[in-house]
Amino acid sequence: MNNFDKNWKNAKENIFRLEGREIYCIPGDWESFEKWKEKDLGYKRGKEWQKWIKSLKSAQTKGIAVQRIRVVPKQLPDYIKYEIDSWQEFSVKNGEQIFFLDEDEYQRAVSESGFEAKDFWLFDDERLLIFNYNKNNQFTGDIQIADNGMINRYREMKRKLLKQSTPMDSFIKKL
């Protein structure tokens, strides 16, 4: 079992994700994005979405809060529009709370905190998993962080960003 699956399975109270890249080139997801661009509704039947729904339902059954903040640039790329459509269809309906944060607001938070915290998962506010990507936006692996000082910094960043972010329904109304 990989780090992500193990942490997800062992979560008891909350799971948090900060997603900061403009685009992700993840196998399966990228193909769904391509179908979405062509207005092919077959993207909704992708294995990755079915697995995600199952994970969210399992968390919801256990009473685990799942939250995500999506950092967004001023001009939304098609990829983020695809994510929004997909999240409305799959994630929100299955209990995930999604928030949006303007790139400038995110950069201010980074400047105040002294570190950049893109692309991480925090489980129960005590287990930190940092996701790494190459210059082509392809996932290259994760790092489980055990240092309590580092975990505290990410936990505090999570709290600060949630206060500054906009819930999905409000964000969509402004589009």
C-alpha contacts under 8 A as a table, 3 or more apart, distances in Angstrom:
res1	aa1	res2	aa2	distance
1	M	5	D	6.24
1	M	6	K	6.14
2	N	5	D	5.49
2	N	6	K	6.13
3	N	6	K	5.20
3	N	7	N	6.09
3	N	129	L	7.76
3	N	142	D	7.63
3	N	144	Q	7.18
4	F	7	N	5.24
4	F	8	W	6.04
4	F	129	L	7.43
5	D	8	W	5.08
5	D	9	K	5.99
6	K	9	K	5.20
6	K	10	N	6.17
7	N	10	N	5.13
7	N	11	A	6.06
7	N	123	F	6.63
7	N	127	R	7.50
8	W	11	A	5.31
8	W	15	I	7.50
8	W	123	F	7.21
11	A	14	N	6.60
11	A	15	I	7.00
11	A	64	I	7.40
11	A	123	F	5.95
11	A	124	D	6.05
12	K	62	K	7.54
12	K	63	G	7.93
12	K	64	I	6.13
12	K	124	D	6.52
13	E	63	G	6.97
13	E	64	I	4.65
13	E	65	A	6.28
13	E	124	D	5.53
14	N	64	I	5.04
14	N	65	A	4.56
14	N	66	V	5.79
14	N	67	Q	7.80
14	N	123	F	6.01
14	N	124	D	4.85
14	N	125	D	7.31
15	I	64	I	7.19
15	I	65	A	6.22
15	I	66	V	4.76
15	I	67	Q	6.28
15	I	121	W	7.12
15	I	122	L	5.88
15	I	123	F	4.63
15	I	124	D	6.11
15	I	125	D	7.82
16	F	66	V	5.91
16	F	67	Q	4.83
16	F	68	R	5.66
16	F	121	W	5.49
16	F	122	L	5.08
16	F	123	F	6.41
17	R	67	Q	6.37
17	R	68	R	4.59
17	R	69	I	6.34
17	R	119	D	7.14
17	R	120	F	5.79
17	R	121	W	4.53
17	R	122	L	6.56
18	L	68	R	5.84
18	L	69	I	5.00
18	L	70	R	6.31
18	L	71	V	7.72
18	L	117	A	7.79
18	L	118	K	6.15
18	L	119	D	5.19
18	L	120	F	5.48
18	L	121	W	6.64
18	L	158	K	7.99
19	E	68	R	7.31
19	E	69	I	6.15
19	E	70	R	4.97
19	E	71	V	6.24
19	E	118	K	6.22
19	E	119	D	4.88
19	E	120	F	7.20
20	G	70	R	6.21
20	G	71	V	4.95
20	G	72	V	7.54
20	G	118	K	4.98
20	G	119	D	5.78
21	R	24	Y	6.89
21	R	71	V	7.48
21	R	118	K	7.47
21	R	119	D	7.56
21	R	137	N	7.79
22	E	71	V	7.97
22	E	72	V	7.16
22	E	73	P	7.63
22	E	77	P	7.31
22	E	79	Y	7.49
22	E	80	I	7.14
23	I	79	Y	6.01
23	I	80	I	7.29
23	I	137	N	6.63
24	Y	30	W	7.53
24	Y	137	N	5.15
24	Y	138	Q	6.39
24	Y	139	F	7.89
25	C	29	D	7.33
25	C	30	W	5.54
25	C	136	N	7.30
25	C	137	N	5.38
25	C	138	Q	4.97
25	C	139	F	7.49
26	I	29	D	5.43
26	I	30	W	5.54
26	I	137	N	7.96
26	I	138	Q	5.93
26	I	139	F	6.63
27	P	30	W	5.60
27	P	31	E	6.91
28	G	31	E	5.22
28	G	32	S	6.33
28	G	46	G	7.20
28	G	47	K	7.53
28	G	48	E	6.37
29	D	32	S	5.00
29	D	33	F	6.18
29	D	46	G	7.97
29	D	48	E	6.80
30	W	33	F	4.99
30	W	34	E	6.27
31	E	34	E	5.05
31	E	35	K	6.33
31	E	43	Y	7.70
32	S	35	K	5.10
32	S	36	W	6.12
32	S	42	G	7.78
32	S	43	Y	4.48
32	S	44	K	7.53
32	S	46	G	6.71
33	F	36	W	4.94
33	F	37	K	6.22
33	F	43	Y	7.15
33	F	79	Y	6.95
33	F	82	Y	6.43
34	E	37	K	5.17
34	E	38	E	6.52
35	K	38	E	5.11
35	K	39	K	6.24
35	K	40	D	4.94
35	K	41	L	7.10
35	K	42	G	6.85
35	K	43	Y	5.58
36	W	39	K	4.85
36	W	40	D	5.54
36	W	41	L	6.61
36	W	43	Y	6.05
36	W	82	Y	6.72
37	K	40	D	7.45
37	K	78	D	7.84
37	K	82	Y	7.85
40	D	43	Y	6.50
41	L	44	K	5.87
42	G	45	R	5.53
42	G	46	G	7.29
43	Y	46	G	5.59
44	K	49	W	7.03
44	K	86	S	7.71
45	R	49	W	6.99
45	R	50	Q	7.12
46	G	49	W	5.49
46	G	50	Q	6.59
47	K	50	Q	5.10
47	K	51	K	6.16
48	E	51	K	5.18
48	E	52	W	6.15
49	W	52	W	4.96
49	W	53	I	6.12
49	W	90	F	7.31
50	Q	53	I	5.17
50	Q	54	K	6.28
51	K	54	K	5.16
51	K	55	S	6.30
52	W	55	S	5.07
52	W	56	L	6.19
52	W	91	S	7.90
53	I	56	L	5.11
53	I	57	K	6.07
53	I	90	F	6.41
53	I	91	S	6.84
53	I	94	N	6.61
54	K	57	K	5.18
54	K	58	S	6.16
55	S	58	S	5.14
55	S	59	A	6.28
56	L	59	A	5.08
56	L	60	Q	6.04
56	L	66	V	7.73
56	L	91	S	7.32
56	L	94	N	5.88
56	L	95	G	6.57
56	L	96	E	7.00
57	K	60	Q	4.97
57	K	61	T	6.07
57	K	94	N	5.92
57	K	95	G	7.34
58	S	61	T	5.17
58	S	62	K	6.42
59	A	62	K	5.16
59	A	63	G	6.26
59	A	64	I	5.04
59	A	65	A	7.31
59	A	66	V	7.54
60	Q	63	G	5.00
60	Q	64	I	5.62
60	Q	65	A	7.08
60	Q	94	N	7.44
60	Q	95	G	6.18
61	T	64	I	7.60
65	A	95	G	7.69
65	A	96	E	7.30
65	A	97	Q	7.90
66	V	95	G	7.07
66	V	96	E	5.01
66	V	97	Q	6.18
67	Q	96	E	5.71
67	Q	97	Q	4.67
67	Q	98	I	5.79
67	Q	99	F	7.72
68	R	96	E	7.49
68	R	97	Q	6.34
68	R	98	I	4.85
68	R	99	F	6.07
69	I	98	I	5.95
69	I	99	F	4.66
69	I	100	F	5.44
69	I	101	L	6.76
69	I	161	L	7.86
69	I	162	L	7.40
69	I	165	S	7.37
70	R	98	I	7.48
70	R	99	F	6.19
70	R	100	F	4.81
70	R	101	L	6.13
71	V	100	F	5.88
71	V	101	L	4.76
71	V	102	D	5.81
71	V	103	E	5.65
71	V	106	Y	7.00
72	V	76	L	6.79
72	V	80	I	7.87
72	V	100	F	6.74
72	V	101	L	6.01
72	V	102	D	5.10
72	V	103	E	5.34
73	P	76	L	6.05
73	P	102	D	6.13
73	P	103	E	5.13
73	P	104	D	7.88
74	K	102	D	7.12
74	K	103	E	7.36
76	L	80	I	6.26
76	L	81	K	6.82
77	P	80	I	5.62
77	P	81	K	6.63
78	D	81	K	4.95
78	D	82	Y	6.12
79	Y	82	Y	5.02
79	Y	83	E	6.30
80	I	83	E	4.85
80	I	84	I	6.16
81	K	84	I	5.07
81	K	85	D	6.30
82	Y	85	D	5.18
82	Y	86	S	6.09
83	E	86	S	5.01
83	E	87	W	5.86
84	I	87	W	5.13
84	I	88	Q	6.14
85	D	88	Q	5.27
85	D	89	E	6.28
86	S	89	E	5.03
86	S	90	F	5.89
86	S	91	S	7.32
87	W	90	F	5.12
87	W	91	S	4.52
87	W	92	V	5.87
88	Q	91	S	6.18
88	Q	92	V	5.43
88	Q	93	K	6.78
89	E	92	V	7.08
89	E	93	K	6.62
90	F	93	K	5.68
90	F	94	N	6.36
91	S	94	N	5.18
91	S	95	G	6.45
91	S	96	E	5.28
91	S	97	Q	7.94
92	V	95	G	5.29
92	V	96	E	4.90
92	V	97	Q	6.23
92	V	98	I	7.30
93	K	96	E	7.46
97	Q	167	P	7.69
97	Q	168	M	7.82
98	I	167	P	6.15
98	I	168	M	5.52
99	F	162	L	7.58
99	F	165	S	5.81
99	F	166	T	5.22
99	F	167	P	4.34
99	F	168	M	5.17
99	F	171	F	7.94
100	F	165	S	5.35
100	F	166	T	5.11
100	F	167	P	6.39
100	F	168	M	6.50
100	F	171	F	6.82
101	L	105	E	6.61
101	L	106	Y	6.53
101	L	161	L	7.59
101	L	164	Q	6.99
101	L	165	S	4.70
101	L	166	T	6.40
102	D	105	E	5.25
102	D	106	Y	6.28
102	D	165	S	7.77
103	E	106	Y	4.98
103	E	107	Q	6.14
104	D	107	Q	5.03
104	D	108	R	6.27
105	E	108	R	5.10
105	E	109	A	6.32
105	E	164	Q	7.55
106	Y	109	A	5.11
106	Y	110	V	6.23
106	Y	161	L	7.41
107	Q	110	V	4.95
107	Q	111	S	6.12
108	R	111	S	5.05
108	R	112	E	6.22
109	A	112	E	5.12
109	A	113	S	6.07
109	A	157	M	7.85
109	A	160	K	7.69
109	A	161	L	7.44
110	V	113	S	5.15
110	V	114	G	5.78
110	V	115	F	5.53
110	V	116	E	5.36
110	V	117	A	7.50
111	S	114	G	5.30
111	S	115	F	7.11
113	S	157	M	7.56
117	A	120	F	6.98
117	A	154	Y	7.09
117	A	157	M	7.69
119	D	130	I	6.25
119	D	131	F	5.50
119	D	132	N	7.36
120	F	128	L	7.15
120	F	129	L	5.66
120	F	130	I	4.35
120	F	131	F	5.61
121	W	128	L	5.94
121	W	129	L	5.12
121	W	130	I	6.38
121	W	131	F	7.78
122	L	125	D	5.64
122	L	126	E	6.84
122	L	127	R	5.65
122	L	128	L	4.69
122	L	129	L	6.38
122	L	154	Y	7.95
122	L	155	R	7.58
123	F	126	E	6.03
123	F	127	R	5.04
123	F	128	L	6.50
124	D	127	R	6.65
125	D	128	L	7.75
125	D	151	I	7.82
125	D	155	R	6.05
126	E	151	I	6.54
126	E	155	R	7.95
127	R	144	Q	7.66
127	R	145	I	7.19
127	R	146	A	7.31
127	R	151	I	7.19
128	L	144	Q	5.97
128	L	145	I	5.35
128	L	146	A	7.34
128	L	151	I	6.17
128	L	154	Y	7.93
129	L	142	D	6.42
129	L	143	I	5.61
129	L	144	Q	4.60
129	L	145	I	6.10
130	I	142	D	5.42
130	I	143	I	5.18
130	I	144	Q	6.53
130	I	145	I	7.43
131	F	139	F	7.34
131	F	140	T	7.79
131	F	141	G	6.11
131	F	142	D	4.43
131	F	143	I	6.63
132	N	139	F	5.94
132	N	140	T	5.50
132	N	141	G	5.52
132	N	142	D	5.81
132	N	143	I	7.93
133	Y	136	N	7.62
133	Y	137	N	5.37
133	Y	138	Q	5.16
133	Y	139	F	4.39
133	Y	140	T	5.09
133	Y	141	G	7.31
134	N	137	N	5.32
134	N	138	Q	5.52
134	N	139	F	6.68
134	N	140	T	6.42
135	K	138	Q	7.45
145	I	150	M	7.57
145	I	151	I	7.25
146	A	150	M	7.98
146	A	151	I	7.42
147	D	150	M	5.39
147	D	151	I	6.28
148	N	151	I	4.92
148	N	152	N	6.04
149	G	152	N	5.15
149	G	153	R	6.41
150	M	153	R	5.10
150	M	154	Y	6.40
151	I	154	Y	5.18
151	I	155	R	6.05
152	N	155	R	4.95
152	N	156	E	6.10
153	R	156	E	5.19
153	R	157	M	6.16
154	Y	157	M	4.88
154	Y	158	K	6.08
155	R	158	K	5.08
155	R	159	R	6.44
156	E	159	R	5.14
156	E	160	K	6.24
157	M	160	K	5.13
157	M	161	L	6.02
158	K	161	L	5.25
158	K	162	L	6.09
159	R	162	L	5.28
159	R	163	K	6.43
160	K	163	K	5.31
160	K	164	Q	6.54
161	L	164	Q	5.07
161	L	165	S	5.97
162	L	165	S	5.18
166	T	170	S	6.47
166	T	171	F	5.94
167	P	170	S	5.57
167	P	171	F	6.16
168	M	171	F	4.98
168	M	172	I	6.08
169	D	172	I	5.29
169	D	173	K	6.42
170	S	173	K	5.22
170	S	174	K	6.70
171	F	174	K	5.38
171	F	175	L	6.85
172	I	175	L	5.26
